[in-house]
């Protein structure tokens, strides 16, 4: 799908959303749950498997023999041990869990990388990205659909420059990931806030007032009565969003709204896995300690069959 098709699809989706004025738009970036399963190790380790591997990858281990699961787990341990000192720390385990949970982001980057690294030098320059994404717009500055592609290109260039840490307008894969998914990087959070404010701040005064806040997530569409959730959002704005009570949200208040400081589920799970597996209680794990407790980290035919027996007995 090229940019023109994407934007047409986007405009149709927007029109569809506006046709349902009671649906709420959510701009808040929450850390996702590690699993939709209950975390109860007394019943099963399914939650831990999903957290450690990601839900889809966890399913593949359930088809392996215990020996195969241990072998694959051992290879994963080598990837988790970032400094190659032979130990897995809580921080290394936390980083791995976050990677496993956001694997889709890296897969998305890989797909887009192939279409933008035009000279295949392992880097993506702004010129490459601009030509691949907006090339036909530059040739036709006044497209028939009237969409302001130039404004979008200026916005993309600003974000690209923010992601490009050394300022050479050439992105490494990590910088390109920050460009495509800025909400995942601390140093990109200001641009996420800025873009959000520009979207919502219709009178361009640099703030988000109550009506702009409500207007972004709800369209009256001729209806006089607001749904209850809209009334609740009005109260939320007054009581919690507008912290200094001046009737509008500034940059910091907007940041607190869309990028809240959530409970770190990945760190909690990393500490749990270390605690349960750390046989000598030195606060870190060896490969042997992890593989010895393999059924806590990954599934296998044995654990899957065992849990099936438990479920059968309960039935």
N, C-alpha and C positions, 0 to 999 in steps of 0.2 A: 504493500500500500504506500503510495507516494504522499507527499505533504498535502497536496490538493485534495486527494481522496480522504485523507485523515481528517482534515479540517471540515470537509463536507459532512463526514460522519459525526464529527464533534458537534457541529451546528444542529444536526438532526437530533442528537442526544440531548442537547440543551433545550431544543424546542419541546422534546418529549417531557423533559424534567419540568419545564415551566407549565406544561399542561396538567401537571399534578401538583397544585399549590400546597397540598398538605404534606408533601415529602420534604424532609429536612436535609439540607446540604451540610456536610461535616468537613470543616477545614482543619480540625485538630489532628495532629500527628501523634498517635499513641504507639508505644511499644506493643507489638502483638503478643498475645499469650503464647507460651511455648507449646502448648498442646490443648486440645479440647477435651482431653480425658481427665478424670479425677486423679489427683496425685495422692495415691494411697499405696505405699509399697507393701503393705500387709496383704493386699489383694493381688496386685500385679505391678510390674515395672514399666507398663505401657507409656505412662507419662514421661518417665526418664528416657525411654527409647526415642520418643518423638522429640524431646528437648535436645538430646545429644546428636541425633542424626537428621532431624526434620521428618515430618510425618510420612512423606512419600518414600524417602530413603529407608526409613525404619521398616516399612512393609517388606522391602526386598530381603532383609535379614531373616524374616520369619520363614523364608523358604530354604534357608541354609541349614546344614548340619551344625552341631555345636563346634566341631573342629573347623569348619569353614568360617563360621562367625568369629571364632577366636583369631583366625589367621587374618581376616579382613580388619578386625578391630586393631590388631597389632600394627598393621600398616597405617591405620588412621592415627594411632598414637605418635608415630613418627612425624606426621604432619602437624599435630597439635604442639609438639615440643619445639617451639619457635627458635630457641637459642641452642638447641641440640646439646643440652647438658645432661641428657638422660633422665630428666625429671619433668613432670607436668605440674605446673603450679595452678592455683585458683585463677589467676589472671589469664594464663594461656588457655585454660579450659573455658573460661567465660568468653574469650575471643572466638574460640572454635564454635561454641554454642550459637553465638550471634551470627557467625558466618553460615552455619548450618540452617538457621532460621531464615536467613535472607539470601539463600542460594539463588532464588529466582532473580534477584537484582543482578547478580554477577552473570547469570545466563542471559539476561536482557542486554547487559553491556556487551557480552561476546557477540550477540546477534548484530547489534548496532555497530560495533567496532569494524566488522567485516565490510559494512557498507560505507564507512567513512574514512578508513585508512586507505586512501586511494592509491598511494604509491607504495603501500605495503612495507613501510620502514619501521613498523612497530610503534608509531606515534600518530596522533591525529592533530593536525594544525587547525587553527581557526579557518584558514582559507579552504582547507579540505572540507571541513564541516559545512561551511557556508556554501560552497559550490555544490556539494552533494544534496544539501537540504533546500537551498534557495536558488539554485542555478537558473531555473526557468523563470523565476520571479525577476531576477536581475535582467534577463533578456526581455521580459514583458512587465514593465513597472506599473502598468495599469490593467491588472487582470479583470476578466469579465465579472467575477463574483464580488468584486469591490472590497475584498478583505484586505486589511492593512498588514500585508506581509512584512513590509519594511519595518514597521513598529515592532513586530515579533522578532525580526532579525536583530534589531538594536538591543532588545531585551536579552536575546540569546547571547549576543556578544558580551554584554555586561556580565552575565552569569559565567560565561566561558573564562573571562579574564579573572573573575573571582576564584574559580576553581584552579586556574593555572598559577601555582604557587610561586614559580620563579619568573613569571612575567614575560616569557618568550613567545607566548601565543601558540605554544605547541604542548599538547596534553599527553601525558603518560596515561596508561590504562587506569591507574588510580585516580588521576585528575579528571579523566573523562567520566569515570563513575561518579565523582563528586558533582560534575556538571549535570549529568542525567538524573541523579538522585540526591539533590543537595540536602534534603532533610535528614540524610544519614550521616552527615559530617558536621562536627561542631563549628568548623571555620566557615561553613556555608550557611549557617543559620540566619545571619543578618540578611542575606539575599532572599531567603525564603520569606522572612518577615516583610521585606521591602516589596516583593512581588505581590504578596497577599494584600498589603495595604493599598497598592496601586489598583488592584482588582476591585476592592470594596469602596475605596475613597472616591466617590463619584464627584464631589465638589472640589477635589484636588487641593484641600487645605492642609494635607499632611496628617490628618487624624481620621479616626472612624467614629462617627457619632451613632447614636442609638438607631436611627432610622436606616442608616447605611448598613449597620450590623444586621438588623432584621431583614432588610431588603436583599441582602446577599443570600440568605437561606430560605426566604419565603416570598412568594408572589401573591398579592391579594387577589389578583385576577377577577376583580369585580365583587369578591366576597366581603361583606361587611364584618362578619364574625371571624375572629382568628381562632385557630385550633389552640387547645390548652398548651401544647408544647411551645407555641410562639409566645404566649403569655409568660410561660416559665423562663424562656430565653430573655425576655424583657427584664424580668426580675434578676436573672443571672448577670445581665449587663450592669444594672444599677448597683447590685449588692457585691459582685465579685470582680467583674471584668474591669470596670472603671474604678480603679483603686483609689485615685486621688479625688474622686467625686466632682470632676469638672465637666461631666456630661459627654466625654469622648475618650477614646483609647489612643494613647500615643504609641510609639514604637515598642517600648518596654512592656507596656500592658498588652499589646498585641502579641508579643513574643511569649509572654506568660500564658496567653490563651491558646495559641496554636502549637506551641512546643512545650508542653508541661513537663515538669520533672517527675517522671513516672517511677514507680517501684522497679528496681532492676531485677527482673525475673531471671535473667541469664546468670547474674552473679550469685543469686540465691541458689540456683540449681547447681552451679559449679561448686559452691561450698558444700552442698548436700552430697554431691558425688564424691568429693574428696574425703569428707567425713566418713562416709560409709565404706570407702575402699582403702583408706590409709592405715595399713596394718601396723606400721611402726610409729604412727602418730608424729611424723616429722613435718606435717603440713603440706606435703607434696607427694605425688604419686610416681612410682616407677612403672615401666611397661608391664612388668610381672604383676604388680598389684592391680592394675587395671584389668589385665586378661584374667586373673584369678576371679575377679568379680564381673566377668563378661556379661552375665545375664542381667546385671543392673544397667549396663550401658547399651547393650544391643540384644535383639531377640534371636531366636533360632527355631528350628523345628521342635526342639525339645521344650523350650519355654512356651511356644505357641500351643503345643499339644498339652502341656501341663496345665496351662490356663484354660484350655478347652475342657479338660477333665474337671477342674474346679467349677466352671460354669455348669457342666452337666450335673455334678453333685448338688449344686445349689438348686438347679431346676428340679 
